[in-house]
Amino acid sequence: MPVTNIKRTGVRSAPREIPTETTLTILPMTMDRIGQEAPEDEGPTKVSSLAEAFEKFAPKLNFRTTVGEEGTEFVADLEFRSLKDFDPKQIRSREPGKRNDIADLQAEIDLLQRMRERFTLLSVKRAWENPEQRKEMIAAVGDLQDSLRQIAEGEA
């Protein structure tokens, strides 16, 4: 039986670098630019690192909509300075000087979850069963709501 030897030529031990000079996108990419051609006078912007791209293009999101039957305005004004800023935890946090209703909504959800956890305690269950203490608890939650509403109106 004949023996077949297969010799590989031109195989490199490490892959070659991908040329990034040939990759092109016109930024900033906005909703009105989707499906459109770039203007002839607009040229590509060369960046050599991700940090430089964030610095040059300064990506941001200014989202406004109305929700609910009352037509409550919902606003999220976000700026992205690094890839970490795209993390959902970062998006749900407040940035000084920017309105972010997502952060407010997350804070309210966290408060409700903490209250739910407290209502599982035996001492709170006993207090809830007592009508007088139940009234005091409801009044305290109402006072908390009023205080939070005053704080929110002061910031808005």
C-alpha positions as CSV (number, residue, x, y, z in Angstrom):
1,M,0.0,0.0,0.0
2,P,1.4,3.4,-0.9
3,V,2.2,6.0,1.8
4,T,0.9,9.5,1.2
5,N,2.8,12.4,2.9
6,I,1.0,15.7,3.2
7,K,3.2,18.7,3.7
8,R,1.7,22.0,4.6
9,T,3.5,25.1,3.2
10,G,2.9,28.7,4.1
11,V,1.3,27.9,7.5
12,R,2.1,30.6,10.1
13,S,2.3,30.0,13.8
14,A,0.3,33.1,14.6
15,P,-2.5,34.8,12.7
16,R,-1.8,38.0,11.0
17,E,-3.2,41.3,12.2
18,I,-6.5,42.4,10.7
19,P,-6.1,45.6,8.8
20,T,-8.4,48.2,10.5
21,E,-7.6,50.9,8.0
22,T,-10.1,49.4,5.6
23,T,-13.0,49.3,8.1
24,L,-15.2,52.4,7.8
25,T,-18.4,53.7,9.3
26,I,-19.7,57.2,9.3
27,L,-20.3,58.4,12.9
28,P,-22.2,59.6,14.7
29,M,-24.8,57.0,13.7
30,T,-28.2,58.5,14.3
31,M,-31.7,57.2,13.5
32,D,-32.1,59.7,10.6
33,R,-28.8,58.4,9.0
34,I,-29.9,54.7,8.9
35,G,-30.3,53.6,5.3
36,Q,-28.9,56.9,3.9
37,E,-25.7,57.4,2.1
38,A,-23.0,59.6,3.6
39,P,-22.7,63.1,2.1
40,E,-19.9,63.4,-0.4
41,D,-18.1,66.1,1.6
42,E,-18.0,64.0,4.7
43,G,-14.9,61.9,5.0
44,P,-14.0,59.1,7.4
45,T,-12.5,59.8,10.8
46,K,-9.5,57.7,11.7
47,V,-9.2,56.5,15.2
48,S,-6.5,54.3,16.6
49,S,-8.1,53.2,19.9
50,L,-11.5,52.7,21.5
51,A,-10.7,55.5,24.0
52,E,-10.0,57.9,21.1
53,A,-13.3,56.9,19.4
54,F,-15.2,57.7,22.6
55,E,-13.4,61.0,22.9
56,K,-14.0,62.1,19.3
57,F,-17.6,60.9,18.8
58,A,-18.9,61.4,22.4
59,P,-21.8,58.9,22.1
60,K,-24.9,59.9,24.0
61,L,-28.6,59.1,24.2
62,N,-31.4,61.6,24.8
63,F,-34.6,59.5,25.1
64,R,-38.0,61.1,25.7
65,T,-41.4,59.5,25.6
66,T,-44.8,59.7,27.4
67,V,-46.1,56.7,29.3
68,G,-49.4,55.7,30.9
69,E,-52.9,57.0,30.6
70,E,-51.9,60.3,32.2
71,G,-49.1,60.9,29.6
72,T,-46.3,61.0,32.2
73,E,-43.0,62.2,30.5
74,F,-40.2,59.6,30.8
75,V,-36.7,60.9,30.1
76,A,-33.3,59.3,30.0
77,D,-30.3,61.6,29.2
78,L,-27.2,59.4,29.1
79,E,-23.6,59.9,28.0
80,F,-21.2,57.1,27.2
81,R,-17.5,57.7,28.0
82,S,-16.4,54.0,27.9
83,L,-17.7,50.5,27.4
84,K,-18.5,50.3,31.1
85,D,-21.2,53.0,30.6
86,F,-23.2,50.5,28.5
87,D,-23.6,48.2,31.5
88,P,-27.2,48.0,32.6
89,K,-26.2,48.8,36.2
90,Q,-24.5,51.9,35.0
91,I,-27.5,53.0,32.9
92,R,-29.8,52.6,36.0
93,S,-27.6,54.9,38.1
94,R,-27.9,58.7,38.4
95,E,-25.4,61.0,36.8
96,P,-25.0,64.5,38.2
97,G,-26.7,67.2,36.1
98,K,-28.5,64.7,33.9
99,R,-32.1,63.5,34.1
100,N,-32.5,59.8,34.2
101,D,-35.9,58.5,35.0
102,I,-34.6,54.9,34.6
103,A,-32.5,55.5,37.8
104,D,-35.6,56.9,39.6
105,L,-37.6,53.9,38.6
106,Q,-34.9,51.5,39.7
107,A,-34.7,53.3,43.1
108,E,-38.4,52.9,43.6
109,I,-38.3,49.2,42.6
110,D,-35.5,48.7,45.1
111,L,-37.5,50.4,47.8
112,L,-40.5,48.3,47.2
113,Q,-38.4,45.1,47.3
114,R,-36.9,46.1,50.6
115,M,-40.4,46.8,52.0
116,R,-41.6,43.4,50.8
117,E,-38.6,41.8,52.5
118,R,-39.5,43.6,55.8
119,F,-43.1,42.4,55.6
120,T,-41.8,38.8,55.7
121,L,-40.5,39.4,59.3
122,L,-42.6,37.9,62.0
123,S,-42.6,41.1,64.1
124,V,-44.0,43.1,61.1
125,K,-46.6,40.5,60.4
126,R,-47.8,40.7,64.0
127,A,-47.9,44.5,63.8
128,W,-49.9,44.3,60.6
129,E,-52.5,42.1,62.2
130,N,-53.1,44.7,64.9
131,P,-55.5,47.3,63.4
132,E,-54.0,50.3,65.4
133,Q,-50.4,49.4,64.4
134,R,-51.6,48.8,60.8
135,K,-53.0,52.4,60.6
136,E,-49.6,53.7,62.0
137,M,-47.7,51.7,59.3
138,I,-50.0,53.0,56.5
139,A,-49.6,56.5,57.8
140,A,-45.8,56.2,57.9
141,V,-45.7,54.9,54.3
142,G,-47.9,57.8,53.3
143,D,-45.6,60.3,55.0
144,L,-42.7,58.6,53.2
145,Q,-44.5,59.0,49.8
146,D,-45.1,62.7,50.5
147,S,-41.5,63.3,51.4
148,L,-40.3,61.5,48.3
149,R,-42.7,63.5,46.1
150,Q,-41.5,66.8,47.6
151,I,-37.9,65.8,46.9
152,A,-38.7,64.7,43.4
153,E,-40.6,68.0,42.7
154,G,-37.7,70.0,44.1
155,E,-35.2,68.3,41.7
156,A,-37.4,68.6,38.6
